[in-house]
Amino acid sequence: MKTPDIVAEKLDSPINYKFLILIALSAIVFQFALTFVFSPDDSDLIISVVSFINPLAVGIAGFFLARRYKGSLVFGKSYLFLSLGFFSLFVAEAVYSVYDLVLDIEPYPSIADIFFFAYIPLLITHLVLNIKFFQPSTTSITKIWVSIIPIVITIAYVLLALHEIGETNFDFYYGSIFVAATSIAFSLTILGTKIFKEGALGKTWWILLLGILVLTLADDWYYYLEISDGYDLTHPVNILWYAGYWVIVYSLLKHKKTI
């Protein structure tokens, strides 16, 4: 059955803040246990398993949404791209774990990064499809601030990275490309949230924005750590990844219940 892409106005769909707090606390407690309770070898294995289960959960949730809206004007396609993006992250994390735990080869950089990067254009496609459908034209002011946000984030990363390493090397350029790409997705999510803020999907997009913000912060922090070899599998940056994925799962489940 085809589902029309209609966003009802002012439909009451409250955000469960207790659930969001539970996600954050669970991520913190999990990270604490991995750091202070389990042995390093056990922690590495658990982290590796959880790291590819999390994006897989988002990919599956997105796939079911895509199937539900199959034949609709925008949601079916857009959520398929979102699902493929997180399935790409699942593959990336699995490959990363094989390099790190099975082959004992440095996983950064590696083939895994191809799949890590593929997630970004797929996420951007999801965002653009929704934005173009619900707001076919944008004002010049909107185009300006949507462009400024990723520029500011990327410049901030570049300055911090140069201050840390004092030179432009492979890690510097590599990290800058990823930071620039993720910040574009973040900027488009803000625009999507602005478009949907008065409709039934407004609160769903606020949650999605929160999830993408958390993942963006984690990604940018990770690439900053890599330039100084400061990352390991028990680093606190993992808390952001654990929480960000499940916040996005919550936004997808909320979308399903809203429309």
N, C-alpha and C positions, 0 to 999 in steps of 0.2 A: 504494500500500500504506500502510495506516495505521501510524503509529509510536507505540507507547504512551509516555506521559510517565513513565517510570520512571527514577529516579536510582539507579544502582548504588552500593553502599557501598564506600568505600575502594578504588576502582579506581585503579590506578597510572597517572597521566598527568602526568609531570613537566613543569615549566615550563622552557622553553629560555631561560635567562637571557642566554646569549650573543646570542640573537636580539634580545632586548629592549635590550641594550647597543648592538647594531648599529643599531637604530632610532634610539636617542638620538644616537649619534655621527654617523649619516647626516644627521639633522636639523641638528646643529650645523655640520657641514662644508658642508652646502647653504646655510645662512644666511650662513656666512663667505664663501662664493664669491659670493653675491648682493650682499653688502656691499662686498667688496674686489676682486673680479675683474671682474664684469660692469659695464657702464655703467648709470646710473640708469634709463634708458629700457628697456634690456633686462631689468634686474632687475624692474621693474614688470610687464612682460609675463609673464615667467617665473613670478613670484609669483602673478599673477592666474590663470594656467592651472593651476598646482599647487594653488591654493586651492580650485578647484572639482573637480579630479580626486580629491583626498583624500576628501571626503565622498561622492563618487560611488562610490569603491572600497568604502567601508563599506556604502553603500546596496545595492550589487550583492551583496556577501557576505551581507548580511542577507536579501536577497530569495531567494537560493539556499537559505539555511537555512529560510526560510518555506516554500518549495516542497518541500523535503525532508520537512518535518514536516507537510505539508498533511493535514488530517484528524485530527491529534493533538489532544489535549484542551487543550493550552495553547501549545506551542512554535510551531505554525504561525501562530497569531494574534499571539502576542507578538513574534515576529521580523518579521512583516509590519509592525507598528507601528514597530519599531526601524528597519527599512529605509526606511519612509516618512519617518521623522524625518531621516535622513541625506540622503535625496533632497531634502527640503525645504531642508537646508543647501546642497546642491549648487545648487539654484535661487537661493538667497539670494546665494551667492558669485558666480554668473554675473551676476545683476542688479547686484550691487555693482561688478563689474568693468566692466560696460557704462556705468554712471553715471560711474565714475572715469576709465576709459581712452578710451571712445568719445565720450560726451557731455560729458566734462570738467565734470561737476556733482558737488558735494560729496555722497558716498554715505551720509553719516551726519548726520541720519536720512534714510531713504528707504523706498521700497516693499520693498527687500531685508530690512528689519527685520521685516516681517510673516512672512517665511519663516524668518528666523533664530529668531524667537520660536516659530513653529509646531513647530520641532524639539523644544522642551522638553516640551510636553504629550504629544507622541508618544513620547518617551523615557520619560516618567513612566508612560504607559499600559503600555509594554513591561515596566517594572519591577513595576508593581502586579499585572499579570496573573500573572507568575511568583510573586510573593510570596504573593498570595491563594491560588493553587493549592497551593503546597507548604507554606504555613503559614496556614491559613484564619483562625486567631485569634491575636492578639498580646497580650502582657501589658501592663499599665499602664506598667510601667517602660520597655518597648520603645517604646511610644507617646510617652513623655516624651522619651527621648533622640533619637528620630527627629525630634521637633518642635524640640528645643533646637538641634541642629546648624545648620539653616538660619537660625534666629533669630540665633545667634552670628555666623555668617558675614555675614549682612545688616547687623547692628549694626556689625560691624567695618568693613564697606565704608562705611556711612553716616558713621561717625566720621572715617574717613580722608578721605572726599570733602568733608565739611564743613571739615575742617582745611585741605584743599587750596584750596578755592574760597571758603570763608567765607560761603556763602549757599546757599539752596535754589532752584535754577533748573531749567530743562527737563532739562539733561544729568544733574543730580543725581537727579531722580525717574525719568527714563528708565533710567539705569544701575541704580538701586536695584531696580526691578522685575525686570530681567533677572538681577541677582545673586541675588535672592530665589528666583526660579524655578529657576535652575541649581543652587542649593544644596539645594533640595528633592529634585531628581533625584539629587544626590550622596549625600544622607542615605539615600534609598531603596536606592541601590546598596550602601551599607554593610550595610543590613539584609539584602539579598539575599545578600551574601557570607557573612554570619553564618548564614543559613539553609542554604546549600549547602556550608558549610565541611567537613563530614564525608563528603560524597558525591562522586561522579565529577565533578560540575560545580564543585566547590569551587575548584580552581585556575583554571578558566576564569573564574569570577566574580571572583577576585582580580585577574586580568589586566584584566577589564572595569572593575573598580573603579579600577585604576591609570589606564586610559585616560580614564575619565570625570573622575577627579581632575585629570589633566593638562589636559583641555579646560576644566574648571571654573576652574582657576587662570588659564588663558589668557583666558577670557571676563571674569572679574572684573578681571584686570589691564588688559585692553583698555578696559573701561568706566571704570576709574579714570584711564587715560591720556586718554580722550576729554574728560573734564571740564577738562583743562588743555591740550588740543590737543597732546598729546605723542606721538600715534601716527602712524606712517607705515609704508609697506609693507616697509621693511627693519628694522623694530624687532625686537629679540630675542624679543618675545612670540610671534612667528610660529613660533619653534622648538617651543614647547609645542603649538601646533596641528598642526604637521607630525608630531611624535612621537605625540601623543594619538590621532590618527586611525588610524595604523598599529598602535598597540598594540591598539586595538579590533578592527581587522581580524584581528590575531593571535588575539584571544580568540574571535572567531567561527569562525575556521578550527579552533581547538582544540576548540570545542564540537562541530563537525562530526565530528571524529575520535574524540571521547570517547563519544558516544552515537549 
